[in-house]
Amino acid sequence: MNAENNKVKFAIIGCGHIGKRHAEMVARNEEAELVALVDVKPKSELGIDHFNVPLFSSIDELLESGIDIDVINIASPNGFHAEQAMKALDAKKHIVVEKPMALTKNDAEMVIFKALHVHRQVFAVMQNRYSPPSEWVKELISSGKLGNIYMVQLNCYWNRDERYYKPESWHGKKDLDGGTLFTQFSHFIDIMYWLFGDITNIKAKFADHNHKDLTDFEDSGFISFDFVNGGMGSLNYSTSVWNQNLESSMTIIAENGSVKIGGQYMDKVEVCDIKNYEMPELAPTNPGNDYGAYKGSAANHHYVIENVVDVLHGRGPITTNALEGMKVVEIIERIYNQ
């Protein structure tokens, strides 16, 4: 299906770190073609000359251009995701939405409802699911080898300081960013939901240690909850870590054993102690790219683009569907409402 007219045509909104990553992955995929980019900044400031496609200043301008597009990837500030998704769906385009899909469950529902009406696909980007440790843990849980789940602890301790929250950036602004759980740690909430299902009995405590002059919201939190499917859990997070990221880890205490995945991006198996079980050798985790803060989590975007191409060519199902994207938004909204 490499013939020119069979290529899936992508346009990408937002040419920051992640938007460029999407563009790279599209450009590298033989069955995909990058046809346009959208950003409010001029080309000279974006470092995108090598893509050699037209740049538009808004989604409206893109859609009015008449360029042939199959898929619009939304990698703009969080607060714009739902509105731009609705415009793309109105124009009968499939969409790929970076996390979070929206900043409220209502907005996420609106997008899904629209997609059903216009018969277009919504792909939610949760690329951490593709890392070998994540896939391995998923298989462990699904197969029942761990037995009943007793406790799950997620620790996400990152550095986000004035190098990240620049005054001219959308990061840190409540209406565009949404909060620390939306921008920094929604991937890990997604992994937890993917593995263990929904949560209930949420109790939360928040603090703002050293971001009072940098952001409109908290930088740290302790959250405890129960899993609907049984077992208890906690999420401890902070962006107030000095100088550099400390860790993202998940510890699972279960009937038949204990597992811990850790490393800076939850990309290493640190403990595997399970009754009558020998751990298989896992494929190496993708090395992080050179975007500093986006290492690890951004290293799997090629899987996202491959999945879009496969689905649109009728070769497979969506790996992260819009309902799951909405569920992560809803869980975060419930946590913040505590």
SVG drawing of the C-alpha trace seen along z (x, -y; Angstrom):
<svg xmlns="http://www.w3.org/2000/svg" viewBox="-24 -36 44 59">
<polyline fill="none" stroke="black" stroke-width="0.4" points="0.0,0.0 2.9,-2.3 1.4,-3.9 1.3,-7.7 -2.5,-7.9 -2.8,-5.2 -0.7,-7.1 -2.6,-8.4 -2.3,-12.2 -1.6,-13.9 -1.7,-17.5 -0.3,-18.5 -1.5,-21.3 1.2,-22.6 4.9,-22.6 6.4,-22.4 8.5,-19.4 5.7,-16.9 4.2,-18.2 7.6,-18.0 7.8,-14.4 4.5,-13.6 5.8,-15.2 9.0,-13.1 7.1,-9.9 4.7,-10.6 7.6,-11.5 9.4,-8.2 6.3,-6.1 6.3,-4.8 2.5,-4.6 2.0,-8.1 2.5,-11.6 2.9,-14.9 0.9,-17.5 0.7,-20.5 1.7,-22.0 -0.2,-24.6 1.3,-26.9 0.7,-30.5 4.4,-31.2 6.2,-32.1 8.2,-29.4 11.5,-31.1 11.0,-30.4 9.9,-26.8 12.8,-24.9 10.5,-23.0 12.1,-23.9 13.2,-20.3 9.6,-19.2 9.0,-21.1 5.2,-21.4 3.0,-24.5 2.6,-26.1 -0.8,-27.6 -1.5,-29.9 -4.8,-28.3 -6.9,-25.2 -9.5,-27.4 -6.9,-28.5 -5.8,-24.9 -9.3,-23.6 -10.1,-26.5 -6.9,-25.8 -8.6,-22.8 -5.5,-20.6 -6.4,-16.9 -6.1,-15.6 -7.2,-12.3 -6.0,-12.8 -5.4,-15.9 -3.0,-15.4 -3.7,-17.8 -0.5,-18.6 -1.4,-22.1 -1.8,-23.4 -4.1,-21.2 -6.9,-23.9 -7.3,-23.9 -7.6,-20.2 -11.4,-19.8 -12.2,-22.9 -9.7,-22.0 -10.9,-18.3 -14.5,-19.5 -13.5,-21.7 -11.5,-18.8 -14.4,-16.4 -16.8,-19.0 -14.6,-18.9 -14.9,-15.1 -11.3,-14.4 -10.0,-11.6 -8.1,-13.0 -5.2,-12.0 -5.3,-13.9 -2.4,-14.3 -3.0,-13.7 -5.1,-15.0 -8.0,-14.6 -9.7,-17.6 -9.7,-19.3 -13.2,-18.2 -15.1,-15.0 -17.9,-17.0 -15.7,-18.3 -14.2,-14.8 -17.7,-13.4 -18.7,-16.1 -15.7,-15.1 -16.6,-11.4 -20.3,-12.1 -19.3,-14.2 -17.0,-11.5 -19.7,-9.0 -22.0,-11.3 -19.5,-12.0 -18.2,-8.4 -14.6,-9.4 -12.0,-7.9 -10.5,-9.5 -7.1,-8.2 -6.0,-9.2 -2.2,-9.3 -1.1,-7.2 2.2,-5.9 3.6,-4.7 1.5,-1.6 3.8,-0.5 6.9,-0.3 8.1,3.3 7.7,3.1 4.1,1.8 3.2,4.5 4.8,7.2 2.9,6.0 -0.4,5.9 0.1,9.5 0.9,10.4 -2.3,8.8 -4.5,10.1 -3.3,13.7 -4.1,13.7 -0.5,14.8 -0.4,12.2 -3.7,13.3 -5.6,10.7 -4.2,7.2 -3.6,5.9 -1.9,2.6 -0.6,0.4 1.6,-2.7 2.5,-5.2 5.3,-7.6 5.9,-10.4 8.6,-12.8 9.8,-15.2 11.6,-18.5 9.6,-21.3 11.1,-24.7 11.6,-28.1 13.4,-26.4 10.1,-24.7 7.5,-27.2 8.7,-30.2 6.5,-33.3 5.7,-33.3 4.7,-29.5 1.2,-28.1 2.6,-25.7 1.4,-26.6 -1.6,-28.6 -4.8,-27.0 -7.0,-27.5 -4.4,-26.1 -2.4,-23.6 -5.1,-22.3 -2.8,-21.2 0.1,-19.0 -1.9,-15.7 -3.1,-16.7 0.2,-17.8 2.8,-15.8 1.3,-12.6 -1.8,-11.7 0.3,-9.0 0.8,-7.2 -2.9,-7.5 -3.7,-6.0 -1.3,-3.0 -2.9,-2.5 -6.4,-2.6 -5.4,-0.3 -3.9,2.3 -6.3,2.1 -9.5,0.4 -11.5,-2.4 -11.0,-3.9 -13.3,-5.0 -13.2,-6.4 -10.7,-9.1 -9.0,-11.2 -6.6,-13.9 -4.2,-16.4 -2.4,-19.0 0.4,-21.5 2.2,-24.2 5.8,-24.1 7.9,-26.2 5.7,-27.1 3.7,-30.0 5.3,-32.4 5.4,-30.0 2.0,-28.3 -1.7,-28.8 -2.0,-25.4 -0.5,-22.8 2.9,-21.2 2.4,-18.2 -0.2,-15.8 -0.9,-12.7 -3.9,-10.7 -5.4,-7.5 -8.2,-5.4 -9.7,-2.0 -9.9,-0.1 -13.4,0.9 -12.0,4.3 -10.4,4.8 -7.3,3.6 -6.1,0.2 -3.9,-2.4 -2.1,-5.6 -0.5,-8.2 2.2,-10.5 3.4,-13.2 5.5,-16.3 7.1,-18.6 9.0,-20.4 12.0,-18.1 15.3,-20.0 17.3,-20.1 16.3,-16.9 13.6,-14.2 13.9,-11.7 11.6,-8.8 8.3,-7.5 7.5,-4.1 4.7,-1.7 4.9,0.9 2.3,3.7 1.8,5.9 -0.4,8.9 -1.4,12.3 1.3,14.2 4.1,11.7 5.5,8.2 6.5,6.2 8.1,2.8 8.7,0.9 10.7,-2.3 13.4,-4.4 12.8,-8.0 10.0,-7.1 8.7,-3.8 10.8,-2.1 12.7,0.5 11.7,3.6 13.3,3.1 11.6,6.0 9.9,9.2 9.3,11.7 6.4,13.9 5.5,17.4 6.5,20.2 7.4,17.6 10.5,16.8 10.7,13.4 11.1,13.4 13.7,11.2 12.0,8.0 12.8,6.1 14.9,3.1 13.0,-0.1 13.3,-2.8 16.1,-5.2 14.7,-8.7 14.9,-11.3 16.9,-14.5 14.0,-16.6 15.1,-16.5 11.8,-16.4 10.2,-14.3 12.6,-11.4 11.1,-8.0 7.4,-8.9 7.9,-10.5 10.0,-7.7 7.1,-5.6 5.2,-7.9 6.0,-5.9 3.6,-3.2 0.8,-5.7 1.3,-6.7 1.6,-3.0 -1.6,-2.2 -3.5,-5.1 -2.2,-3.8 -3.2,-0.2 -6.7,-1.2 -7.4,-3.4 -6.1,-0.6 -8.4,1.9 -5.6,3.9 -6.3,3.7 -8.2,2.1 -7.3,-1.2 -4.9,-0.5 -6.0,-3.5 -9.5,-4.5 -11.3,-7.7 -13.3,-6.3 -10.1,-5.4 -8.8,-8.9 -12.0,-10.3 -11.8,-8.0 -8.3,-9.4 -9.7,-13.0 -12.6,-12.0 -10.4,-10.3 -8.2,-13.4 -11.2,-15.7 -12.5,-13.6 -9.2,-13.7 -9.0,-17.5 -12.6,-17.8 -11.5,-16.4"/>
</svg>
